[in-house]
Amino acid sequence: MHRFMTESDAIKREWLVTWKVGVEDEIAYTLFYIVGDREPYESALSAVETMESYDITPVRDQAFYAFVRGRETEQSRQFYAAFEQPTLMVVPPVAYRPHGVVLFDVVGEPATLEQVRDALPDGITVNVQKIGEYDASPGTFAIGLTSRQREALAAGREVGYYDVPRNGSVKDVAEELGCAPSTASNHLRKAQARLVERVFR
């Protein structure tokens, strides 16, 4: 499924929003948010050998949730167990990228994080991209924007700066933010650079 959703033209993006592993039934319950065509996704999902059942909930054009119940494998069981530490939290969503890469944030003590690296199953490697205080806003897909950068993007959207064709200007954004146009431009450029980095990382 990872290969399908990162290589198929039918799927634009998919996130693992949350999950729960059954202790007694050894079933992994996962909730995905998908942007793409539903029928090819369902067809691929139905062919997965460990898949028990699923429910699809459309939320808007080309976007839907998939609640999937699948049997655990030894590798998936070991992967989930590696993160089940009292002082460790995986912060959803988990973003899928080509070549088997998944991106997500983890909050915890350095020593515990090192234990996770050692406990992961064979075939899975870790690449730590950033270390620091966690500051992502709740309820959003974490992209590392400051609150002012988010305000600038929201203002740009409000005044039509991102319309095609463009209806608003940097000056309009600056007026919304109550700052100089040069400051607004700086906020917009930094936020856009961060968004591009997150998409192609």
N, CA, C and O of each residue as an XYZ file, in Angstrom:
804
protein
N       0.827     -1.206      0.000
C       0.000      0.000      0.000
C       0.860      1.255      0.000
O       0.528      2.245     -0.652
N       1.966      1.208      0.734
C       2.871      2.359      0.751
C       3.356      2.649     -0.678
O       3.349      3.796     -1.124
N       3.768      1.613     -1.373
C       4.249      1.790     -2.745
C       3.131      2.318     -3.637
O       3.353      3.204     -4.462
N       1.923      1.768     -3.467
C       0.798      2.200     -4.297
C       0.500      3.681     -4.083
O       0.353      4.431     -5.048
N       0.412      4.105     -2.820
C      -0.043      5.466     -2.575
C       1.028      6.513     -2.839
O       0.717      7.702     -2.907
N       2.289      6.099     -2.989
C       3.328      7.075     -3.328
C       3.724      7.027     -4.800
O       4.399      7.931     -5.292
N       3.304      5.966     -5.509
C       3.666      5.839     -6.922
C       2.477      5.950     -7.865
O       2.654      6.262     -9.043
N       1.265      5.699     -7.367
C       0.093      5.732     -8.229
C      -0.343      7.170     -8.520
O      -0.338      8.024     -7.633
N      -0.713      7.417     -9.754
C      -1.237      8.735    -10.125
C      -2.603      8.995     -9.503
O      -3.065     10.135     -9.463
N      -3.255      7.926     -9.013
C      -4.594      8.069     -8.441
C      -4.564      8.718     -7.062
O      -5.568      9.279     -6.624
N      -3.430      8.652     -6.375
C      -3.329      9.172     -5.015
C      -2.398     10.376     -4.994
O      -1.238     10.293     -5.399
N      -2.928     11.496     -4.513
C      -2.119     12.710     -4.425
C      -1.351     12.771     -3.117
O      -0.191     13.182     -3.101
N      -1.982     12.367     -2.019
C      -1.312     12.381     -0.718
C      -2.104     11.550      0.280
O      -3.326     11.437      0.184
N      -1.393     10.975      1.233
C      -2.067     10.199      2.272
C      -1.332     10.379      3.592
O      -0.102     10.403      3.633
N      -2.100     10.505      4.670
C      -1.539     10.604      6.012
C      -2.165      9.541      6.903
O      -3.357      9.251      6.796
N      -1.365      8.970      7.772
C      -1.878      8.131      8.849
C      -2.186      9.069     10.011
O      -1.279      9.644     10.614
N      -3.464      9.216     10.317
C      -3.900     10.198     11.306
C      -3.732      9.668     12.726
O      -3.236     10.374     13.605
N      -4.147      8.422     12.946
C      -4.000      7.817     14.267
C      -4.129      6.305     14.136
O      -4.567      5.794     13.105
N      -3.744      5.599     15.189
C      -3.791      4.141     15.141
C      -3.894      3.571     16.547
O      -3.625      4.246     17.541
N      -4.296      2.295     16.595
C      -4.375      1.568     17.855
C      -4.169      0.093     17.553
O      -4.723     -0.448     16.597
N      -3.364     -0.541     18.384
C      -3.077     -1.956     18.175
C      -3.801     -2.769     19.229
O      -3.623     -2.540     20.425
N      -4.627     -3.730     18.785
C      -5.369     -4.569     19.714
C      -4.461     -5.555     20.429
O      -3.686     -6.266     19.788
N      -4.552     -5.602     21.747
C      -3.707     -6.498     22.536
C      -4.163     -7.944     22.385
O      -3.335     -8.848     22.276
N      -5.468     -8.167     22.378
C      -5.994     -9.528     22.346
C      -6.203    -10.060     20.933
O      -5.920    -11.227     20.661
N      -6.695     -9.214     20.032
C      -7.016     -9.722     18.700
C      -5.875     -9.562     17.691
O      -5.976    -10.051     16.566
N      -4.785     -8.879     18.084
C      -3.625     -8.671     17.215
C      -4.022     -8.016     15.892
O      -3.502     -8.350     14.828
N      -4.960     -7.073     15.997
C      -5.400     -6.294     14.848
C      -4.912     -4.855     15.017
O      -5.035     -4.271     16.094
N      -4.362     -4.296     13.952
C      -3.971     -2.891     13.949
C      -5.129     -2.077     13.361
O      -5.542     -2.301     12.223
N      -5.639     -1.143     14.140
C      -6.724     -0.262     13.714
C      -6.105      1.069     13.311
O      -5.490      1.743     14.138
N      -6.260      1.449     12.061
C      -5.604      2.644     11.550
C      -6.596      3.546     10.835
O      -7.504      3.072     10.153
N      -6.412      4.858     10.998
C      -7.264      5.847     10.338
C      -6.396      6.686      9.413
O      -5.472      7.367      9.858
N      -6.702      6.630      8.121
C      -5.947      7.368      7.111
C      -6.796      8.504      6.536
O      -8.020      8.407      6.445
N      -6.115      9.574      6.156
C      -6.749     10.658      5.397
C      -6.103     10.654      4.018
O      -4.887     10.800      3.897
N      -6.914     10.489      2.985
C      -6.392     10.331      1.630
C      -6.949     11.403      0.724
O      -8.137     11.721      0.776
N      -6.086     11.959     -0.105
C      -6.498     12.871     -1.167
C      -6.220     12.161     -2.485
O      -5.065     11.915     -2.832
N      -7.269     11.836     -3.211
C      -7.106     11.102     -4.464
C      -8.387     10.397     -4.870
O      -9.469     10.718     -4.379
N      -8.254      9.433     -5.772
C      -9.408      8.695     -6.287
C      -9.715      7.513     -5.377
O      -8.833      6.718     -5.053
N     -10.949      7.412     -4.979
C     -11.348      6.380     -4.021
C     -11.300      4.963     -4.614
O     -10.805      4.049     -3.956
N     -11.800      4.762     -5.836
C     -11.925      3.416     -6.389
C     -10.575      2.708     -6.536
O     -10.459      1.560     -6.108
N      -9.552      3.335     -7.120
C      -8.258      2.650     -7.203
C      -7.680      2.350     -5.817
O      -7.029      1.324     -5.622
N      -7.917      3.244     -4.863
C      -7.421      3.011     -3.507
C      -8.095      1.782     -2.900
O      -7.421      0.924     -2.330
N      -9.405      1.695     -3.017
C     -10.129      0.544     -2.476
C      -9.698     -0.750     -3.147
O      -9.571     -1.779     -2.484
N      -9.474     -0.708     -4.439
C      -9.053     -1.893     -5.167
C      -7.705     -2.390     -4.657
O      -7.513     -3.588     -4.452
N      -6.771     -1.459     -4.453
C      -5.449     -1.831     -3.939
C      -5.543     -2.329     -2.505
O      -4.869     -3.289     -2.132
N      -6.378     -1.679     -1.700
C      -6.531     -2.062     -0.299
C      -7.136     -3.458     -0.166
O      -6.738     -4.231      0.705
N      -8.088     -3.774     -1.024
C      -8.754     -5.080     -0.971
C      -7.797     -6.230     -1.289
O      -8.023     -7.371     -0.888
N      -6.730     -5.910     -2.012
C      -5.781     -6.951     -2.419
C      -4.709     -7.215     -1.366
O      -3.906     -8.134     -1.527
N      -4.682     -6.429     -0.291
C      -3.674     -6.612      0.757
C      -4.006     -7.860      1.566
O      -5.114     -7.989      2.087
N      -3.061     -8.766      1.669
C      -3.314    -10.066      2.293
C      -3.697     -9.957      3.763
O      -4.518    -10.736      4.246
N      -3.105     -8.985      4.488
C      -3.365     -8.881      5.928
C      -4.572     -8.016      6.264
O      -4.904     -7.857      7.439
N      -5.237     -7.452      5.253
C      -6.371     -6.570      5.495
C      -7.609     -7.377      5.874
O      -8.003     -8.289      5.147
N      -8.223     -7.045      7.010
C      -9.421     -7.723      7.482
C     -10.690     -7.036      6.987
O     -11.590     -7.688      6.457
N     -10.758     -5.708      7.164
C     -11.930     -4.949      6.728
C     -11.585     -3.471      6.734
O     -10.562     -3.057      7.280
N     -12.458     -2.680      6.118
C     -12.223     -1.237      6.099
C     -13.546     -0.511      5.883
O     -14.516     -1.089      5.392
N     -13.564      0.763      6.257
C     -14.700      1.653      6.006
C     -14.166      2.935      5.385
O     -13.160      3.479      5.840
N     -14.829      3.410      4.362
C     -14.442      4.639      3.672
C     -15.472      5.726      3.957
O     -16.675      5.495      3.833
N     -15.002      6.904      4.336
C     -15.893      8.034      4.602
C     -15.463      9.239      3.777
O     -14.477      9.890      4.120
N     -16.186      9.558      2.684
C     -15.851     10.753      1.899
C     -16.092     12.014      2.723
O     -17.067     12.092      3.470
N     -15.207     13.001      2.590
C     -15.370     14.257      3.318
C     -15.481     15.456      2.377
O     -16.084     16.468      2.731
N     -14.905     15.346      1.189
C     -15.042     16.395      0.173
C     -14.550     15.807     -1.141
O     -14.113     14.658     -1.184
N     -14.620     16.592     -2.214
C     -14.171     16.088     -3.510
C     -12.714     15.640     -3.416
O     -11.840     16.381     -2.964
N     -12.481     14.402     -3.857
C     -11.130     13.842     -3.920
C     -10.463     13.709     -2.552
O      -9.235     13.672     -2.473
N     -11.235     13.638     -1.489
C     -10.661     13.429     -0.159
C     -11.581     12.526      0.650
O     -12.803     12.666      0.596
N     -10.991     11.598      1.401
C     -11.790     10.688      2.203
C     -10.944     10.109      3.333
O      -9.714     10.133      3.290
N     -11.638      9.589      4.346
C     -10.990      8.867      5.435
C     -11.154      7.376      5.187
O     -12.173      6.926      4.664
N     -10.132      6.615      5.572
C     -10.206      5.154      5.504
C      -9.870      4.595      6.881
O      -8.763      4.777      7.388
N     -10.851      3.909      7.478
C     -10.633      3.237      8.760
C     -10.350      1.772      8.440
O     -11.236      1.039      8.001
N      -9.107      1.355      8.664
C      -8.637      0.049      8.199
C      -8.311     -0.848      9.392
O      -7.677     -0.427     10.360
N      -8.761     -2.083      9.289
C      -8.439     -3.083     10.302
C      -7.620     -4.190      9.625
O      -8.106     -4.889      8.736
N      -6.368     -4.329     10.067
C      -5.484     -5.296      9.430
C      -4.741     -6.145     10.450
O      -4.424     -5.685     11.547
N      -4.468     -7.391     10.075
C      -3.723     -8.279     10.961
C      -2.269     -7.822     11.067
O      -1.650     -7.433     10.077
N      -1.755     -7.877     12.256
C      -0.359     -7.506     12.469
C       0.581     -8.556     11.903
O       0.280     -9.750     11.902
N       1.719     -8.088     11.425
C       2.818     -8.982     11.072
C       3.860     -8.886     12.183
O       3.771     -8.009     13.043
N       4.825     -9.761     12.171
C       5.876     -9.705     13.185
C       6.628     -8.384     13.104
O       6.985     -7.808     14.132
N       6.871     -7.903     11.889
C       7.590     -6.645     11.726
C       6.762     -5.459     12.224
O       7.289     -4.585     12.913
N       5.473     -5.422     11.883
C       4.643     -4.305     12.337
C       4.487     -4.325     13.847
O       4.467     -3.272     14.485
N       4.374     -5.522     14.424
C       4.252     -5.637     15.879
C       5.507     -5.091     16.574
O       5.413     -4.391     17.582
N       6.667     -5.416     16.027
C       7.916     -4.932     16.606
C       8.056     -3.425     16.427
O       8.586     -2.735     17.298
N       7.578     -2.920     15.294
C       7.647     -1.476     15.035
C       6.789     -0.711     16.040
O       7.259      0.244     16.658
N       5.536     -1.126     16.205
C       4.651     -0.451     17.155
C       5.196     -0.556     18.580
O       5.146      0.410     19.341
N       5.713     -1.729     18.936
C       6.220     -1.944     20.293
C       7.407     -1.037     20.602
O       7.605     -0.639     21.750
N       8.190     -0.712     19.588
C       9.368      0.133     19.803
C       8.999      1.513     20.330
O       9.778      2.139     21.049
N       7.804      1.986     19.971
C       7.379      3.321     20.378
C       6.490      3.316     21.621
O       6.070      4.374     22.089
N       6.206      2.138     22.152
C       5.342      2.057     23.335
C       6.165      2.241     24.606
O       6.343      1.313     25.394
N       6.655      3.452     24.781
C       7.440      3.818     25.957
C       6.654      4.851     26.763
O       6.038      5.738     26.171
N       6.655      4.764     28.089
C       5.862      5.696     28.910
C       6.211      7.166     28.685
O       5.338      8.029     28.779
N       7.469      7.457     28.393
C       7.887      8.855     28.254
C       8.053      9.263     26.799
O       8.771     10.215     26.497
N       7.389      8.544     25.893
C       7.539      8.812     24.465
C       6.176      8.961     23.810
O       5.251      8.208     24.115
N       6.051      9.928     22.913
C       4.797     10.129     22.193
C       5.087     10.373     20.715
O       5.881     11.242     20.354
N       4.425      9.589     19.872
C       4.448      9.850     18.441
C       3.332     10.832     18.141
O       2.182     10.607     18.520
N       3.668     11.924     17.459
C       2.686     12.974     17.187
C       2.197     12.842     15.748
O       2.946     13.131     14.815
N       0.947     12.408     15.553
C       0.405     12.305     14.193
C       0.280     13.690     13.566
O       0.300     14.696     14.275
N       0.149     13.747     12.233
C       0.012     12.610     11.324
C       1.357     12.054     10.868
O       2.397     12.698     11.005
N       1.307     10.848     10.326
C       2.465     10.222      9.707
C       2.317     10.420      8.204
O       1.322     10.004      7.611
N       3.313     11.058      7.590
C       3.246     11.356      6.161
C       4.051     10.318      5.380
O       5.158      9.952      5.774
N       3.489      9.854      4.282
C       4.135      8.837      3.464
C       4.850      9.476      2.280
O       4.315     10.368      1.622
N       6.072      9.002      2.018
C       6.880      9.498      0.913
C       7.403      8.312      0.098
O       7.389      7.181      0.583
N       7.862      8.555     -1.127
C       8.358      7.451     -1.958
C       9.533      6.706     -1.323
O      10.173      7.185     -0.387
N       9.786      5.526     -1.863
C      10.910      4.670     -1.452
C      10.789      4.196     -0.010
O      11.798      3.993      0.664
N       9.562      4.020      0.465
C       9.356      3.459      1.799
C       9.614      4.406      2.946
O       9.784      3.968      4.084
N       9.646      5.698      2.670
C       9.938      6.691      3.714
C       8.650      7.170      4.367
O       7.672      7.466      3.682
N       8.653      7.246      5.711
C       7.556      7.877      6.437
C       8.145      8.979      7.317
O       9.229      8.827      7.879
N       7.415     10.086      7.427
C       7.858     11.225      8.224
C       6.885     11.456      9.367
O       5.673     11.492      9.156
N       7.411     11.614     10.582
C       6.554     11.955     11.706
C       7.406     12.524     12.835
O       8.626     12.365     12.865
N       6.725     13.192     13.759
C       7.389     13.799     14.902
C       7.268     12.902     16.122
O       6.251     12.236     16.317
N       8.306     12.890     16.938
C       8.311     12.124     18.175
C       8.747     13.040     19.306
O       9.746     13.749     19.187
N       7.998     13.026     20.407
C       8.328     13.816     21.582
C       8.786     12.871     22.690
O       8.100     11.900     23.010
N       9.948     13.159     23.272
C      10.444     12.306     24.349
C      11.857     12.657     24.745
O      12.479     13.544     24.162
N      12.357     11.956     25.739
C      13.709     12.175     26.219
C      14.729     11.541     25.274
O      14.451     10.500     24.678
N      15.905     12.153     25.129
C      16.924     11.625     24.205
C      17.277     10.162     24.449
O      17.421      9.396     23.497
N      17.416      9.769     25.703
C      17.787      8.384     26.006
C      16.719      7.415     25.527
O      17.038      6.339     25.022
N      15.446      7.789     25.680
C      14.348      6.933     25.239
C      14.316      6.842     23.723
O      14.049      5.776     23.168
N      14.584      7.945     23.059
C      14.610      7.940     21.601
C      15.705      7.018     21.074
O      15.523      6.349     20.058
N      16.832      6.986     21.761
C      17.907      6.086     21.361
C      17.471      4.631     21.515
O      17.845      3.779     20.709
N      16.685      4.348     22.545
C      16.175      2.991     22.740
C      15.266      2.575     21.581
O      15.260      1.413     21.173
N      14.508      3.527     21.061
C      13.627      3.233     19.936
C      14.450      2.810     18.723
O      14.116      1.836     18.047
N      15.506      3.532     18.457
C      16.356      3.198     17.301
C      16.856      1.757     17.397
O      16.910      1.041     16.397
N      17.216      1.346     18.598
C      17.755     -0.001     18.793
C      16.674     -1.075     18.731
O      16.955     -2.236     18.434
N      15.422     -0.674     19.019
C      14.338     -1.663     19.104
C      13.594     -1.871     17.787
O      12.771     -2.782     17.689
N      13.861     -1.058     16.788
C      13.153     -1.190     15.512
C      13.533     -2.489     14.806
O      14.663     -2.958     14.940
N      12.600     -3.071     14.056
C      12.887     -4.340     13.370
C      13.922     -4.176     12.263
O      14.157     -3.074     11.768
N      14.529     -5.287     11.890
C      15.493     -5.279     10.791
C      14.823     -4.771      9.520
O      13.661     -5.071      9.247
N      15.578     -3.997      8.754
C      15.046     -3.457      7.508
C      14.487     -2.057      7.637
O      14.188     -1.419      6.628
N      14.337     -1.561      8.863
C      13.852     -0.196      9.078
C      14.971      0.636      9.687
O      15.519      0.277     10.729
N      15.304      1.727      9.053
C      16.352      2.615      9.542
C      15.751      3.969      9.913
O      14.647      4.309      9.488
N      16.488      4.727     10.705
C      16.015      6.025     11.193
C      16.945      7.123     10.714
O      18.167      6.995     10.778
N      16.351      8.198     10.234
C      17.104      9.390      9.866
C      16.503     10.562     10.627
O      15.411     11.017     10.287
N      17.189     11.057     11.645
C      16.701     12.175     12.443
C      16.963     13.462     11.662
O      18.111     13.803     11.381
N      15.888     14.172     11.316
C      16.034     15.363     10.487
C      16.128     16.649     11.296
O      16.710     17.633     10.838
N      15.555     16.644     12.507
C      15.581     17.865     13.306
C      15.371     17.519     14.767
O      14.548     16.665     15.096
N      16.112     18.179     15.641
C      15.963     17.996     17.084
C      15.739     19.363     17.726
O      16.421     20.327     17.378
N      14.806     19.454     18.643
C      14.558     20.724     19.327
C      13.265     20.676     20.100
O      12.639     19.623     20.218
N      12.862     21.829     20.631
C      11.599     21.923     21.344
C      10.449     21.779     20.357
O      10.482     22.346     19.265
N       9.438     21.019     20.746
C       8.295     20.802     19.860
C       7.346     21.990     19.949
O       6.901     22.352     21.037
N       7.031     22.604     18.789
C       6.216     23.824     18.823
C       5.123     23.849     17.759
O       4.600     24.918     17.448
N       4.762     22.684     17.189
C       3.710     22.661     16.172
C       2.353     22.951     16.799
O       2.081     22.538     17.927
N       1.501     23.664     16.061
C       0.166     23.984     16.557
C      -0.720     22.744     16.544
O      -0.704     21.998     15.565
N      -1.494     22.502     17.604
C      -2.399     21.341     17.627
C      -3.428     21.427     16.511
O      -3.866     22.511     16.125
N      -3.803     20.253     16.000
C      -4.855     20.198     14.990
C      -4.390     20.488     13.584
O      -5.212     20.599     12.674
N      -3.077     20.616     13.381
C      -2.571     20.873     12.043
C      -1.516     19.840     11.702
O      -0.892     19.259     12.590
N      -1.318     19.613     10.403
C      -0.233     18.746      9.976
C       1.058     19.520     10.209
O       1.274     20.578      9.616
N       1.903     18.992     11.066
C       3.080     19.721     11.530
C       4.004     20.077     10.377
O       4.473     19.191      9.662
N       4.269     21.362     10.189
C       5.164     21.811      9.132
C       6.176     22.810      9.643
O       6.989     23.305      8.861
N       6.159     23.130     10.938
C       7.204     23.963     11.508
C       7.082     25.450     11.245
O       8.093     26.153     11.270
N       5.877     25.960     10.992
C       5.693     27.391     10.788
C       5.547     28.101     12.128
O       5.010     27.542     13.084
N       6.030     29.339     12.188
C       5.790     30.157     13.367
C       4.353     30.672     13.311
O       3.708     30.621     12.265
N       3.860     31.168     14.444
C       2.496     31.684     14.472
C       2.348     32.884     13.525
O       1.302     33.059     12.900
N       3.392     33.703     13.425
C       3.329     34.870     12.542
C       3.321     34.456     11.071
O       2.648     35.076     10.248
N       4.063     33.418     10.751
C       4.058     32.920      9.380
C       2.684     32.365      9.015
O       2.207     32.562      7.897
N       2.048     31.667      9.964
C       0.693     31.156      9.720
C      -0.283     32.314      9.506
O      -1.148     32.255      8.633
N      -0.137     33.354     10.305
C      -0.992     34.530     10.154
C      -0.799     35.154      8.778
O      -1.764     35.588      8.148
N       0.445     35.202      8.312
C       0.729     35.792      6.998
C       0.079     34.972      5.887
O      -0.509     35.531      4.961
N       0.186     33.656      5.980
C      -0.445     32.804      4.971
C      -1.966     32.948      4.994
O      -2.610     33.019      3.948
N      -2.527     32.990      6.201
C      -3.979     33.152      6.331
C      -4.425     34.493      5.757
O      -5.459     34.582      5.094
N      -3.637     35.535      6.019
C      -3.966     36.855      5.483
C      -3.865     36.854      3.962
O      -4.694     37.451      3.275
N      -2.842     36.178      3.443
C      -2.689     36.089      1.997
C      -3.872     35.398      1.343
O      -4.349     35.809      0.285
N      -4.326     34.357      1.985
C      -5.501     33.627      1.471
C      -6.739     34.502      1.532
O      -7.564     34.488      0.618
N      -6.869     35.260      2.604
C      -8.046     36.107      2.805
C      -8.127     37.219      1.767
O      -9.208     37.503      1.252
N      -7.004     37.847      1.454
C      -7.012     39.004      0.546
C      -6.883     38.613     -0.920
O      -6.899     39.480     -1.793
N      -6.755     37.309     -1.203
C      -6.667     36.878     -2.593
C      -5.271     36.805     -3.154
O      -5.091     36.732     -4.370
N      -4.266     36.825     -2.273
C      -2.876     36.783     -2.733
C      -2.565     35.462     -3.434
O      -1.706     35.415     -4.315
N      -3.262     34.384     -3.046
C      -3.019     33.069     -3.639
C      -4.066     32.684     -4.678
O      -4.073     31.555     -5.169
N      -4.948     33.620     -5.011
C      -5.910     33.339     -6.070
C      -5.197     33.215     -7.410
O      -4.108     33.759     -7.592
N      -5.812     32.502     -8.343
C      -5.285     32.396     -9.702
C      -6.373     32.853    -10.668
O      -7.358     32.135    -10.838
N      -6.241     34.025    -11.313
C      -5.112     34.960    -11.178
C      -5.127     35.677     -9.822
O      -6.158     35.723     -9.151
N      -3.995     36.225     -9.434
C      -3.837     36.863     -8.128
C      -4.677     38.126     -8.027
O      -4.661     38.967     -8.926
N      -5.417     38.254     -6.916
C      -6.268     39.424     -6.688
C      -5.750     40.331     -5.577
O      -6.166     41.485     -5.478
N      -4.847     39.824     -4.743
C      -4.312     40.612     -3.642
C      -2.819     40.794     -3.781
O      -2.162     40.076     -4.535
N      -2.287     41.753     -3.053
C      -0.866     42.073     -3.124
C      -0.209     41.913     -1.758
O      -0.887     41.702     -0.752
N       1.116     42.015     -1.733
C       1.852     41.982     -0.470
C       1.419     43.154      0.407
O       1.365     43.036      1.631
N       1.116     44.268     -0.219
C       0.647     45.436      0.537
C      -0.661     45.124      1.250
O      -0.865     45.530      2.394
N      -1.547     44.402      0.571
C      -2.813     44.006      1.198
C      -2.572     43.081      2.388
O      -3.230     43.204      3.421
N      -1.628     42.158      2.238
C      -1.284     41.259      3.339
C      -0.730     42.056      4.508
O      -1.076     41.804      5.662
N       0.136     43.023      4.203
C       0.738     43.862      5.249
C      -0.324     44.626      6.024
O      -0.232     44.763      7.243
N      -1.337     45.124      5.314
C      -2.410     45.855      5.987
C      -3.186     44.939      6.919
O      -3.579     45.350      8.011
N      -3.410     43.694      6.496
C      -4.094     42.727      7.351
C      -3.282     42.419      8.607
O      -3.838     42.253      9.693
N      -1.962     42.344      8.448
C      -1.089     41.998      9.561
C      -0.714     43.203     10.424
O      -0.255     43.053     11.556
N      -0.917     44.409      9.866
C      -0.532     45.612     10.598
C       0.972     45.805     10.649
O       1.522     46.206     11.674
N       1.641     45.513      9.525
C       3.098     45.657      9.478
C       3.501     46.246      8.141
O       2.657     46.491      7.279
N       4.793     46.471      7.973
C       5.314     47.010      6.720
C       5.267     45.953      5.623
O       5.382     44.764      5.919
N       5.098     46.359      4.355
C       5.089     45.395      3.258
C       6.342     44.525      3.216
O       6.261     43.339      2.896
N       7.493     45.100      3.534
C       8.729     44.312      3.517
C       8.685     43.206      4.567
O       9.187     42.106      4.335
N       8.081     43.500      5.731
C       7.957     42.495      6.789
C       6.980     41.403      6.370
O       7.236     40.218      6.583
N       5.866     41.806      5.777
C       4.879     40.826      5.307
C       5.486     39.929      4.236
O       5.265     38.718      4.234
N       6.245     40.524      3.333
C       6.898     39.761      2.278
C       7.866     38.745      2.866
O       7.950     37.612      2.394
N       8.594     39.157      3.897
C       9.542     38.256      4.550
C       8.824     37.064      5.193
O       9.271     35.923      5.070
N       7.709     37.336      5.879
C       6.925     36.260      6.490
C       6.407     35.291      5.429
O       6.474     34.075      5.611
N       5.894     35.825      4.330
C       5.348     34.989      3.269
C       6.427     34.116      2.639
O       6.214     32.923      2.422
N       7.582     34.705      2.343
C       8.657     33.944      1.699
C       9.153     32.815      2.590
O       9.375     31.701      2.116
N       9.327     33.094      3.877
C       9.814     32.067      4.793
C       8.787     30.943      4.956
O       9.145     29.766      4.994
N       7.500     31.321      5.052
C       6.456     30.310      5.198
C       6.366     29.444      3.944
O       6.242     28.223      4.040
N       6.425     30.064      2.781
C       6.337     29.319      1.530
C       7.543     28.399      1.354
O       7.404     27.274      0.876
N       8.725     28.876      1.741
C       9.926     28.044      1.653
C       9.801     26.821      2.549
O      10.218     25.723      2.179
N       9.218     27.020      3.744
C       9.047     25.903      4.671
C       8.040     24.898      4.132
O       8.232     23.690      4.270
N       6.961     25.391      3.514
C       5.954     24.501      2.943
C       6.536     23.672      1.801
O       6.284     22.471      1.708
N       7.309     24.311      0.941
C       7.926     23.599     -0.183
C       8.899     22.544      0.337
O       8.936     21.424     -0.173
N       9.679     22.901      1.342
C      10.624     21.952      1.926
C       9.899     20.739      2.497
O      10.347     19.604      2.337
N       8.778     20.990      3.163
C       8.027     19.897      3.783
C       7.420     18.967      2.740
O       7.380     17.752      2.937
N       6.946     19.533      1.631
C       6.309     18.735      0.599
C       7.308     17.818     -0.097
O       7.002     16.655     -0.360
N       8.510     18.337     -0.399
C       9.461     17.567     -1.191
C      10.521     16.869     -0.352
O      11.393     16.196     -0.903
N      10.467     17.013      0.961
C      11.455     16.399      1.836
C      11.309     14.886      1.836
O      12.061     14.193      2.521
